Amino acid sequence: MPAKLPAMHTAHTYGEWQQLQHHLLWCYDHLKPAARTPTQWQHITGHNSAWLVRAGWAEVRCEGGLLRANRGDWLLAPPRPRHQRFSKRVHLLSVAFQSQWLDGRPWYDQGLPVVLSARKFPQLEKAGSRLARILKKSAPDVDGPIQQTRFDQHGFLHLLRATPDWLEAFIQTMDACGIAASRPQALDERVTVAQRLLKAWPLNEPLNVNQLARHTGLGRRQLERLFLNQFDATPHRYLEQRRLQAASNALRQNATQVKSIALQLGFGDSSHFSHWFHRWTGSSPRAFRNKLLF
C-alpha cells in the first residue's frame, strides 16, 4: 500500500444519507478454542467482517484471490460471497456489521478484502476494542450474533454510541487505503414507501401485495415492476429475504429451538420450516447452526 493515498471523501444530501443503514452483528476479543474454530473453508456472504489477528492467522479467499492475516494484521473482508478459515487456535478482535443503502447495495464492497498492519491504523483497534468491552460487560455470555440478545437501557445506549465511532474509524481506514464507498441511487418515493412497509411487515404473516400496492398508490403489476427494477427483487422475494435473515440470526443463538423459530416466522411446523430453509440456503437449519461464524 502506498505511504499516503488521497482521501476518498464523498458528499450527499441529507436525504440521501438517510438511505444508509448500519447494523452491528457481533463483536468479541478473545481466543477461540480449537474445537470451535473453523479450520476448513467456510462460505460466507452478506456482511462486512474485520478481524485483528492477535494470535494465529486468518485467511479469506474471494474471486480467485487469497489473503492471509498474521499476528498484528487486520483483515477486512467484503460483504460479497467469500470463503474464510482460521488457524486452530486463533485470538481475534472480530467486528461483523452490515452497512448498506436502502436498495440493498453494500456501502463498502469494492477494494476489499485487504490486509493492513494494525500499527498503521490505531483508531480501528481503539474503536473495535471499545465495542468488545461494552458487549462483554453488557452481555458476558454472548459469543456470536447479538440480534436476539437482551440489553438494559444503559448497555444499549453505550453500544449505540460506540457503533458510530467504529464506523468512523472504518471510514478513515478506507480513505487512507484509497477505497471508495458506493453511492446512493435515486429511488422512486412510492417504491421507498413499499420498502419501508415491507421492513415493518410481521414475519409470521403472509404478504398481501394488493394491500401493499394500495398504500403506494400504484397498481400491483406496476409496483412489482418498479420494485424489481430498484431492489432487484419482487416484494415477495424481499420479504422472504428478511425472513431468511431473521431465521439465520435466530439459528445462531444456540438456546433457541428450531421449532420455536419456525413458529415465530409463521411456519406450521419445523418440517415445513426446514424444507423452506434448505431451499434457500442448501443447508438444513441444524447443519447451518453447526457452522460457527467468525
N, C-alpha and C positions, 0 to 999 in steps of 0.2 A: 504494500500500500504506500502511495506517495506520502512524504512527510506532512504535506498540508494540501488539502483539496478545497476548492471553493465551496462555501455553504450553499445548500440547496433550498433556501427559504422559498415558500410559496404563500401567496396571498389569495384568499377567497372572501366572498361576502359572508356576513354573519349567518345569513340563511343557509348558505352552502355548508358552512362548518357545522350547522345543526344536523346535517345529514350524516355526520360521522358518529359512529357508535363504538364504545370501548367496553370490554368485559374482562376482568381478571378471572382466570380459570383456576389456577393454583400457584402456590409459591412455597418453597421449602429450602432449607440449607442444612444438609446433613449427609452422613454416609449411608449409602444404600447397601443392605446386606446382600451377599452373593446370591442367596436363594431367591431374591425378589428382583434381581437385575436382569433385564432382557439382553443377553449376550448374542442372541440371534437377531437377524434383521426384522424390525417391525415396520409395517406400512402405516403411515400417519398422514392425515390431511386435516385442514380446517382451522388451524390456529398457529400463531407465531410461537416459537419456543426460543428461550435464551438460557444457555447453560454456562455458568462459570465453573470450570473444572478445578476443583481444589485438590483432588487426588484421583488417579486413574486416567481414563480417556473416554471421549465420546466421539462418535462418527455419524455423519449424515451423507447419504447418497441421494442425489437429486439430479434428474435429467442427464444421467450418464457421468456426472462428476462426483468425486468422493473427497470429503474434507474430514480431517481429524483434529480435534482439540485436545491438547495435553494439559498437564497441570499449569495453572496460571493463564489459561486461554479462555476467552469467550467463544462460544459457537452460537451464532444467531441463525436460526432455521426459518424457512419461509412457511406460509400457510398452505401452499400448494402441495400436491402429493409428494411424499418423500419416504425414504427408508432410514431408520436410525438404529443404532445399537451402542452398547456401553461395555466397559471392562467389568469383570466380575464384581469387584468392589470399587465403587465409584462414589466420590463425595462431590455433590453438585450444589451450587446455588442455582435453582431452577425456577424460572418465571414463565408461565404459559398464559397467553392472553389472546383475545380476539379484538381486532381493530379494523372496522370496515365501514364502507359507505352504505346508504340505505339500499342500494341495488345489489348488495352482497359482495362487491369487489373489495379485496383487501386494500388497506391503506398502504402498507409496505409489503411488497412481494418481490418485485424485480430487484436484482442485485444481491439477493440472498440465495443460498447460505453464504456466510462469511465467517472466518476465524480471525479473532483480534486478540492482541495482548491486553490483559486486564490492567497492566501498569499504565497503559496509554489512555485508559478510559475509566478513571476512578469514580466518576459520577455514576456510572452504570452499576458498579458494585455497591456504592453507598445507597442508592435508591432501592436496589433489589434486596439488600440485606435488611433495610428498614421494613419492607413488606414482609419478609420472612419472620422477623422478630414480632411484628404485630400479629400475624397469623398464629405463631407459636404460643403467644400469650393468650390470645382470644379463643383459639381452638386447638389446644395442645395435642389432641388425639387424632387430628385430621392430617392425612398424608397423601392427599390427592385433590380432586375437584372440590370446590367449595360451594357450588350452587345450592346444594341441599343442606349446607352447614348452618346451624343456628348461631347468631351473634346477638349480644345485647347491644343497646344503642351506642354505648361507648366504643365497643370493638368495631362496630360497623362504621361509625364516623371516623375513627382512626384510619381504618382501611380505605375509606372513601377519600380521605385527604392525602394518603400516601400514594395511591394509584396514579394520579396526575404527575407526581414527582417522578415516578418510574417512566411514564410515557415521555416526559420532557427529557429525561436522561437518554432514553432510547432515540428520540428525535435528534438530540445533539450528536449522538454517536453516528446516526445515519448521515447527518450533514457532514461530519468530519470525514466520512468514507466516500462522500460524493454520491450517495444513494438517494434517489429522488422518490418522493411519495406519489401515489396515483392521485388523479384529480377527480372531483365530483362531476357527475353528469347532470345535464338539465333533465328534470323529471316533470312529467305531467302531474299537476296537483291532484287531479282526480284519481290517478293511479297511486299517488302517495297516500291519499285518504284510504284507499283499499288496503294498501300495505300496512298502515297503522292499525286498521281494524283486524287484519289477519294476525298481527303481533299480539293483539289482545284476545283473540278468539280462544275460547276454552278448548284445551287439547282433548278433552273427553267427549266433545260434541262433533258430529259430522258437519262439514261445511255446506252452507246454503249459498251457492254462488248467486242465485237470483236476488236474495236478500242483500248480499254484498254489493251487487250492481246497483240496486235501488239507492243505497247510501251514497253512491258516487255520481248519480245522475246519468249513468251510462247503461246501455243495454248489455246483456250478458256476453254476447259474442264480441262486442266492441271492447268491453273490459278485459276479456281473456286475451284478445289480440294485443291490446296496449300493454297489459301486464307482462305478457310473454316477451314483447319487444324490449321492455325496460328492465325486467328482472330475470330474463332467460328461463322462466318457469311459469307455468299456469298458476292461478290462485290455489288450486287443489294441491299441486306439487309443492308450492311454497309452504302450505300448512303441513304437509307430510314431512317436509324437511325440518320444520320446527318441532314436530312430534318426534322425529328421529333424534334430533339433538337432545331433547328432553329425556328420551329413553336412554341415550348413551350416557348422559350425565348421571342419571339415576343408577345405572348399572355400575358405574364406577364407585358408588357408595356401597361397600360390601354388606352393610347391615340391611339394605333394602331388598326384600324378596321380589323375585321375578313376578309372582302372581300379583303383588301389590302394585308394581309398576304397570302391569297390564291393565288393571282396573282404573288406575289414575289416568291412563291415556285412552280410556273408552273401549277397551277390548273386553269381550265377554269372558274370555278365559286365557290362561297363559299359553295354551297351544296355538291359538289364533295369533296372539302377540308374537310368539317365537317364529311362526311362519312368515309374518309380515316383516319382522326384523331381519330374518335371513334373506328375504327377497331384496331388501335394500342394501344390506352390508355384506352378504355372502358368509355370514357367521351367525351361529346361534347366540342368544343372549348370554348363556353360561360360558361359551368359548370366548366371547368378547370380554366378559368380566375377568377372565383369567389372564388377559393381556395387560400387563402393568404399563401404563403410560407414564413417561417421564416429562 
